């Protein structure tokens, strides 16, 4: 007796018979669509937590991104390059892997927070948040998701994320 999953999952992963010349894969979470959905949801969830738990800090970091975008971007790129170099050096030593993996996890979390802050700053300039954060959160998430869905948008998304990341790490660097 086969399980339900064994019968249903093959039908969900391929819409048209591969032997027919048409192979349309609808797997969720892969490719550009998966990246766009992930970017949208990450921005929405991290942004909702940020504005609910740390509203003053979120607004202060948004102001830094708006007032000093180039400086924040430069800090973000330099820290990103520095993290890449440190991680490679730690992985080469093999013993450093124990330090590198948590370092990468923390860096990823800081990047997600920073990118969300930057997208919220852009969305706040577009729609404001006087009537609540919902519209700004949705616009920020849509911007990030839309940029992740396009090839050129990845470069713009990297720049926006680096500016937000730089605004988040700048106070800790001096």
C-alpha angles and dihedrals in degrees: 000000000000122000122246091246092055090055100040104039097063089051092050096049097054124037099185128037108266091222091062094070094253117096113176112176115199099180109150119228098033134101126358095327092053091048091049093050091047092049091047094049094043092052092045096049098039090044093050091051092046096051093041099046104025107022096152094046090046092053091046092053091045088054090052091053091049097043099040108024097149094047091047091048092050092048090049095050094044093050090046092052090045091051091050092052094045091048093051091049091049092049092050091059091053089208088067091063087085088061097035098058096055089041091056091047092052091045090052091051091048090048091052091049093045095048090048091051091051094048090047089052090053093045091048089055090050103043107002126218103244091117093044138295099273098091093044091048092051093047091048092049092046091050092051093044093047092049091048089052093061130062096227090043089066090068092048090045090052091052093048091045092048091052091051093043090051091051090052097047098035096084090055094050099057 
